[in-house]
Amino acid sequence: MSWHRKHLLDIESLSAGEIVTVLDTARAFKAVGERAIKKVPALRGKTVVNLFIEPSTRTRISFELAAQRLTADIVNFSADASSFKKGETLKDTARNLEALNADFIIIRHSASGAPHFLSRVVNAHIINAGDGAHEHPTQALLDTFTIREKKGRIEGLNVTILGDILYSRVARSNIWALTKLGANVTLCGPSTLVPKTFEQMGCRVTHNMEEAIEHADIINLLRIQHERQRQTMFPSIGEYTTLFGLTKARLARTKPDALIMHPGPINRGVEIDSDIADSGRSLILEQVTNGLAVRMAVLFLVNGGPGPQGVAVG
């Protein structure tokens, strides 16, 4: 078992072995989720705080359900109703949570590096649920889990990530996870959103949609991150769809077993045709299901759980 970390802050610092340990543990938890009684007592008596200083209903609910399945107590703390507006700092808030005996702090924050900062000032286990445009490690782990489950492997697969790469923490985390496990990663989108500098992360960069998806085994579509863009990076949504939207005509020119992924929420008719999102080629809902198993695995492992063999699947 190769996991001895107290926190999950990013994918960049993980080894391939550590990533595989999370995936194998998640597979065991997915089996638990298919039983009549879905709860296991691994975190009984522990307190998990969802500290979301940037809103995200889907990710928060997924972590909340993961903690419940592990029999933890959960406290939801959102910035909207908090003292941040009164000038309280992240450090003050974290220390207060620790004074309440929080064992885990799951943090989503608009500032890159916030989880790393927290890990230095508190004793709780810190899990990064998305920091600025930096990383979103559990999304990359659930995406990688989904690909491995469907294709049986990661090594040697052609994975194309389409869309807003520059402002996407999902893209960065996925690039690290997939390249560490031996996939061939192609990035595609407008040149303003997919700069050549990403080639330094071991990817191929192209601005030609047809070329990007022609040999892909997996096509992972990203939402346009309007909220993180400092200016308009392309002329219009209509033009983006024309050049980079996954239409039925474009899908027809891909490999017949190419599968479609999207971290959500989907902009139907923008980055993906609505019918494709609901088709048998789409893994979008499976990603949601797998996200629960992956987040259970992460909570279990950072708590010192012994890997997949420690999950009772009776």
N, C-alpha and C positions, 0 to 999 in steps of 0.2 A: 504494500500500500504506500503510495507516494503522496501523502498529504500531511504536512505538519505545520500548517499556517493557522494563525489565530484569526486572520481577517481574509476577506476577499475584496481587494481594492481595485484590481485590474486583471487583464489577461496577459498583458505584455510581459509581466515578470514570472508568469507560470511556465513550468516545463511541460513538454508534451505528456509526460507521465502523470503529472498532476491533473491535467485536463482530462485524460482518460479515466483517472480515478473518479472524478466528478461524474463523468458519463456513465461509468459502470454502476456507481452508487445510485444514480438517478434511475437506471434501468430497474434496479431492485425496488426502488420506491414506486415506480410506475406499476409494478406488479402488485404492490400493497394497495394502490389506488383502485385496482380492479376487484378487490375482495369486498365482501358484504360489510365488514367492519374495517374502515379505512384508517383508523387512528393507530398510532404507535406511541409508546410513552417516552420516547428518546429525550424530549426536552421538558418533561414534567417538572414543575416548580421553577422553570426559567421564565424570565420576562423579556419579550421581544418588543422593541419600540420601532414603529414605522415613522421615521422622521422625514417627512416629505416637504421640503422647502420649495419644491417645484411640483406642481400638480401632476398626477398620473393615476387615474382611477384603476386602469387595468393592472399595472405593475403592483400597485399597493394591495389590491385585492388578491393577487396571486401570492404575494408574500404572506399576507394575512392568513389565507387558507393553508399555505404550507406550514406556517407556525401552529395553526390549530390542529392540523393532522399529526403534528409531532407533540401535541398536548402541552404546548407552551401557553403562557398568558400573553395577551397582545394589548399594546397601547398604541393607538393611532394619534399622531401629532402632526397637524398640518399647519403650514405657515399662515394661512388665511386667518386662522383664529388664534394666532400666537402673539407672543410679545416681541417678535422681530420688528414689528412696526413701531414699537416703543424704543427701539435702539439696542435691544439685547443682542449680544453676539452669539455666534455659533458655539464658541467655547463655553460661554455662560450656560446656554441651553443644554449642551452635552453634560456639563458638570452637574446640573440640576437633575438630569435624567439618571445619571450615575448615582446621585444621592438617593434616588428612589429605587436603587438596586436593579437597574436595567442590565441584563446580561448581554443582549445583542442590540445594536443600533443599526437599522437598515436606513441608509440615507440617500435621498435624491436631492440634488442641489444644482442650481444654475451655474455655480462656480466650479471650474475644473480644479481638481485637487482637494476639494472639501473632505472627501472620505479619508484621504491620506493625512490631512491635518488632524481630523478627529482621532485617528488611530494613535497619534502621538500625544494627545492630551487626556485621553480617558482609558480606563482599563477594560471596557466592554469589547466584545467582538464587533467589528465594523464590517458591514457588507454594503458595497457600492451598488445602488440601484439606478445609477446614471448621474454623471457629474459633468455638467456643461456639454461641450462638444468633445469631451475627452474619451470616456469609455462607458460601456454599459455591459459589464461582464456576464451577468446572468442571461441577458438576451443572446449573446454570442454562444454561451454554453447550451442554451435550449435550441438554438438554430443548428449547432453542430450535432447535438443529440438527435435531432429530427432527421438530418441528412444521413447520419450513420445508421439510424434505424431503417430508413427507407432504401438506402443504397448498399448497406452492409459494410461500408468502409468510408474513409475520408481521403486516404492517400491516393493520389493519381486522378481524383475527380476534377472536372472543370467547373468551377463555381464563378458565376458572373454576378457582381453586385452593381445594380443600376440605380442611378439617381443622384441625390444630393450627398456626395461623399464628404465634401469639405466640412460641413457642419454636423456630420452624423457620428455620434458616439457609437451607435450600433455598427456602423461600417468599420470603425477602427478596431473595435473588439473582435468583430468577425474576421477581419484580416489577420490579426494576431493568432486567433485560434486555428483558423483553417490552414495558414501557412506553416504553423508549428506541426500540424498533423499531416502535412504533405500534399495538400490540395493545390491546384493551379488556380490562382485567383485573378480574374479580369475585372477591372473597374470601368464603368462607362457612364457617361452623362455629359452635360454641357461642359465645355472647357473651363468655364468660370467656376464650376463646382467639382471638377475632377482634374486638378492640376497634376502635371507630370511628377511632382515631388513625391507622390504616393508610390512611385516605382521603387523608392528607397526602402519601402516596407516589404519588398519582394513580390509586388503585383505587376500585372500588365495593365497599362492604361490605354484606352481607345475612346474616341468620340464618335465611333461609327456603331450605331445600335445593331444593325444587321450582322456585322462581323462579331460583335460581342456575344450575341446569343446563338450563333450558328452551331458551335460545337459544345455548348453548355450542357452539363448534366443537371445543374441547379441554377435557377435564375432567381436571385433575391432582390426584390424591388423595395426601394426606400421612399418614404414620404418626403416631400419637399419641406424642409425645416424653416418655414417662414419666420417662426419666432426667434430663430438664432441668426438670421441673416441681417446684416447691417444695411444692405441695400438690395435692390432687385438684381438678381444674378442672371436673369434671362428675360426676354421681352414680354412674354405672356404665358399664362397657363396653357392656352390653346397651342401656342408654338411648341411648348415643352412636350405636350401630348403627341403632336404631329411627329416630332423628331425622336422622342424617347419613350412614348407610351407603349405598353405591351398590348397590342391589338390582336384580334383573331388572325389577321393576315400575317402578322409577324410571328405569332405562335406557330402557325402552319409551317413555317420555314425552320423550326427548331427540330432537334432530335425527338422522335416520338415518345421517348421515355424521360424527357426533360421535365423537371418538376418546378413548381412556382412557390416562392415563399415571400412573406411580407411581415414585418414586425408589428404592423398596425399602428394607429388606426388607418384604414385604407381610404384613399381618395378615389372612389369609384369613378371611372371615366377619365381620370387624369393619368396616374402612373400605370393603371391596369384597367382593362375592359371588365365591366361588372360580371359578365358571364364567365370569364376566365377565373375570376376570384372565387366563384361558386362551383367550379368544375372539378372533375376527378383528378386533374393535374395539380390542383392547389393544395398546399399543406398548411394553409393559414390557420385553420381551426386545430389541427394537430399540434401546431406550435404552441397554442394556448394550453392544451392538455399537458404537453411535455414541459412547459414552463413550470407547472406546479411540482412535478417530480424533480426537476433540476433544482428548484429553490429549496425543496425539502432536503435534497442531497447536500447543498451548500451549507445550510444551517446545521445539519448533522455533522458534517466534516469539520467546520470551524469550531464546533463544540468539542472536538476530539474524538468523534465517532470513528470506528475502525474500518471504514470503507465498506464496499458492497457486502462483504461477508458478515458485517455486523447488523444488517437489516433482516429482521425476522420476517420471512415470507411464508408463513405457515398457512 
